[in-house]
Amino acid sequence: MKIWIKVSGIFVLTMILSLASCNSTKQAIAVTDEEKVAFSQTEGDTIAIADEKTSYEILIIEPGFDFWLQSIAKPEGYYSQSFLENRNHLYVIEWNSRVLQPFRYDPNLYEMQIDYNPQIDYGYEVNYKLYNYFIYFQRKYNQRLGPFVPRI
């Protein structure tokens, strides 16, 4: 009986300490002055994300995204296609989850689901621009779509 009390007491103490150490502080995103210029754009940019070799296309209508993509984002070729595909898959899952929860997440930010199948090769350009849109979106609206800090 005494052994059971000691073991359960140690277990409870361990659980309390474990929960207390799970501090989920949100790391602040440092936004540069150049990004602030991109984020302050009011005229709409329409970016067609397409790969000439495939028939897949995404349209993004977001003021400032094209400026941000051209001036701030890492250049094409910086990331491998497999890196972009893996990150896009994670971001799309979270994005679509938020679209389906309009009372929890702002429906003005998460308007439409993204149809992204990781089994399909969308090509480098589609994955590159989609990934960079997710980074732009997270930085502009101070959102976190995954476990990674959205950095440039």
C-alpha positions, 0 to 999 in steps of 0.5 A, spaced: 500 500 500 505 504 501 509 503 495 503 504 491 502 511 494 509 513 493 509 510 486 502 514 484 505 520 488 511 520 484 507 519 477 502 525 479 508 530 481 511 528 474 505 529 470 504 536 474 511 538 472 511 536 465 504 540 464 508 546 467 514 545 463 509 545 456 509 553 456 507 554 449 509 561 448 509 564 441 515 566 438 514 573 435 516 574 427 520 580 426 518 584 420 523 588 416 521 595 413 521 592 406 516 587 408 512 593 411 512 596 405 509 590 401 504 589 407 501 596 406 500 595 399 492 596 397 492 595 390 490 588 388 495 583 385 493 577 381 498 572 381 497 566 377 501 560 379 502 555 374 507 550 371 508 550 363 509 543 363 502 541 367 495 543 367 495 546 374 494 553 376 492 557 382 490 564 382 492 569 388 489 575 389 493 579 395 495 586 395 503 586 396 504 579 394 507 580 388 512 585 390 514 581 396 515 575 392 520 579 387 523 583 392 524 579 399 522 572 398 528 567 397 529 566 389 527 560 385 532 554 386 533 556 393 529 550 396 528 543 393 522 541 390 521 536 395 522 541 401 517 545 398 512 539 397 513 537 404 511 544 407 506 545 402 502 539 404 503 541 412 500 548 410 495 546 406 492 541 411 492 546 416 489 551 412 483 547 410 482 545 417 481 553 418 477 554 413 472 549 416 472 552 422 469 559 421 467 561 428 474 559 430 478 562 425 477 569 421 473 567 415 476 573 411 483 570 412 481 563 410 476 563 405 477 557 400 479 550 401 486 549 397 485 542 393 493 540 394 494 532 393 501 531 395 501 525 390 501 529 384 507 533 381 505 540 380 512 542 378 517 547 381 514 553 380 507 552 383 510 549 389 515 555 390 510 560 389 504 556 393 510 556 399 512 563 399 504 565 399 504 561 405 510 564 408 507 571 406 500 570 409 503 568 416 508 574 416 503 579 414 497 576 418 501 574 424 498 567 423 502 560 424 500 554 420 505 549 422 510 548 427 515 552 423 516 559 424 515 563 418 522 566 416 525 568 410 
